[in-house]
Amino acid sequence: MGCEVTSRVSLTPQELNVVRGVVAGLSNKRIGAHLRITEGTVKAYLKRVRLKLGAPSRISVRIRLTDSPMGPLLRELFADGRMLSPQPPAAASHTLPA
């Protein structure tokens, strides 16, 4: 008999901004332009997010997050055109279900 375990993942504000871009379907280049960081930096953040979530690919990050309880919230963030905040709060940390 299986046992369901819910794990939580803590993301930095910048990792969360990158995730928002991924969920919105933006390319790494577009995410970088919105956040005023290089495409390579976006890739580095995305790699850290993938490791934290145990997600083997970018698309699996998107699927896991849009199918999670945070999915509706993440989709809502883009409903009115708000996509990414270029200057995330420095001390904040966000926890997402894995």
C-alpha positions as a Markdown table, in Angstrom:
| # | Residue | x | y | z |
|---|---|---|---|---|
| 1 | Met | 0.0 | 0.0 | 0.0 |
| 2 | Gly | 1.4 | 3.4 | -1.0 |
| 3 | Cys | 1.8 | 6.4 | 1.3 |
| 4 | Glu | 1.3 | 9.8 | -0.1 |
| 5 | Val | 3.9 | 12.3 | 1.1 |
| 6 | Thr | 3.6 | 16.0 | 0.4 |
| 7 | Ser | 6.9 | 17.8 | 0.2 |
| 8 | Arg | 7.4 | 21.6 | 0.0 |
| 9 | Val | 9.9 | 23.5 | -1.9 |
| 10 | Ser | 11.2 | 26.9 | -1.0 |
| 11 | Leu | 12.1 | 29.2 | -3.9 |
| 12 | Thr | 13.9 | 32.5 | -3.8 |
| 13 | Pro | 12.1 | 35.6 | -5.2 |
| 14 | Gln | 14.2 | 35.5 | -8.3 |
| 15 | Glu | 13.6 | 31.7 | -8.8 |
| 16 | Leu | 9.9 | 32.4 | -8.4 |
| 17 | Asn | 10.1 | 35.1 | -11.1 |
| 18 | Val | 11.8 | 32.7 | -13.5 |
| 19 | Val | 9.1 | 30.1 | -12.7 |
| 20 | Arg | 6.5 | 32.6 | -13.5 |
| 21 | Gly | 8.1 | 33.1 | -16.9 |
| 22 | Val | 8.2 | 29.4 | -17.5 |
| 23 | Val | 4.6 | 29.0 | -16.5 |
| 24 | Ala | 3.7 | 31.9 | -18.8 |
| 25 | Gly | 5.4 | 30.1 | -21.7 |
| 26 | Leu | 8.2 | 32.6 | -22.2 |
| 27 | Ser | 11.6 | 31.7 | -23.6 |
| 28 | Asn | 14.7 | 32.0 | -21.4 |
| 29 | Lys | 15.7 | 35.0 | -23.5 |
| 30 | Arg | 12.3 | 36.8 | -22.9 |
| 31 | Ile | 12.4 | 35.9 | -19.2 |
| 32 | Gly | 15.9 | 37.4 | -18.9 |
| 33 | Ala | 14.8 | 40.6 | -20.8 |
| 34 | His | 11.9 | 41.0 | -18.4 |
| 35 | Leu | 14.0 | 40.5 | -15.3 |
| 36 | Arg | 17.0 | 42.4 | -16.7 |
| 37 | Ile | 19.3 | 39.4 | -16.3 |
| 38 | Thr | 21.2 | 37.3 | -18.9 |
| 39 | Glu | 19.8 | 34.2 | -20.5 |
| 40 | Gly | 22.6 | 32.2 | -18.9 |
| 41 | Thr | 21.5 | 33.5 | -15.5 |
| 42 | Val | 17.9 | 32.4 | -16.3 |
| 43 | Lys | 19.2 | 29.0 | -17.2 |
| 44 | Ala | 21.1 | 28.8 | -13.9 |
| 45 | Tyr | 18.0 | 29.7 | -11.9 |
| 46 | Leu | 15.9 | 27.3 | -13.8 |
| 47 | Lys | 18.4 | 24.5 | -13.2 |
| 48 | Arg | 18.2 | 25.2 | -9.4 |
| 49 | Val | 14.4 | 25.1 | -9.6 |
| 50 | Arg | 14.5 | 21.8 | -11.5 |
| 51 | Leu | 16.8 | 20.3 | -8.9 |
| 52 | Lys | 14.6 | 21.6 | -6.0 |
| 53 | Leu | 11.4 | 20.2 | -7.7 |
| 54 | Gly | 13.0 | 17.0 | -8.9 |
| 55 | Ala | 11.9 | 17.9 | -12.4 |
| 56 | Pro | 13.9 | 16.5 | -15.3 |
| 57 | Ser | 13.0 | 19.2 | -17.8 |
| 58 | Arg | 11.6 | 22.7 | -18.2 |
| 59 | Ile | 8.3 | 21.4 | -19.4 |
| 60 | Ser | 8.0 | 19.1 | -16.3 |
| 61 | Val | 8.5 | 22.2 | -14.1 |
| 62 | Arg | 5.6 | 23.9 | -15.9 |
| 63 | Ile | 3.4 | 20.8 | -15.7 |
| 64 | Arg | 4.2 | 20.2 | -12.0 |
| 65 | Leu | 3.4 | 23.8 | -11.0 |
| 66 | Thr | 0.3 | 24.3 | -13.1 |
| 67 | Asp | -1.1 | 21.0 | -11.9 |
| 68 | Ser | -0.3 | 21.8 | -8.3 |
| 69 | Pro | -2.4 | 23.8 | -5.8 |
| 70 | Met | -0.4 | 26.8 | -6.8 |
| 71 | Gly | -1.4 | 26.4 | -10.5 |
| 72 | Pro | -4.5 | 28.6 | -10.4 |
| 73 | Leu | -2.6 | 31.3 | -8.5 |
| 74 | Leu | 0.3 | 31.3 | -11.0 |
| 75 | Arg | -2.1 | 31.4 | -14.0 |
| 76 | Glu | -3.9 | 34.3 | -12.3 |
| 77 | Leu | -0.7 | 36.3 | -12.0 |
| 78 | Phe | -0.6 | 36.5 | -15.8 |
| 79 | Ala | -4.4 | 37.1 | -16.4 |
| 80 | Asp | -4.2 | 40.9 | -16.3 |
| 81 | Gly | -0.8 | 41.3 | -18.0 |
| 82 | Arg | 1.3 | 41.2 | -14.9 |
| 83 | Met | 4.1 | 38.8 | -15.9 |
| 84 | Leu | 7.3 | 39.3 | -13.9 |
| 85 | Ser | 8.5 | 41.8 | -11.4 |
| 86 | Pro | 12.0 | 43.0 | -12.3 |
| 87 | Gln | 12.9 | 43.8 | -8.7 |
| 88 | Pro | 11.7 | 41.0 | -6.3 |
| 89 | Pro | 11.7 | 41.7 | -2.6 |
| 90 | Ala | 15.2 | 40.7 | -1.3 |
| 91 | Ala | 14.1 | 39.0 | 2.0 |
| 92 | Ala | 11.0 | 37.2 | 0.8 |
| 93 | Ser | 10.9 | 33.5 | 0.2 |
| 94 | His | 8.1 | 31.5 | -1.3 |
| 95 | Thr | 7.1 | 27.9 | -0.7 |
| 96 | Leu | 5.6 | 25.8 | -3.5 |
| 97 | Pro | 4.4 | 22.3 | -3.4 |
| 98 | Ala | 6.7 | 19.8 | -5.1 |
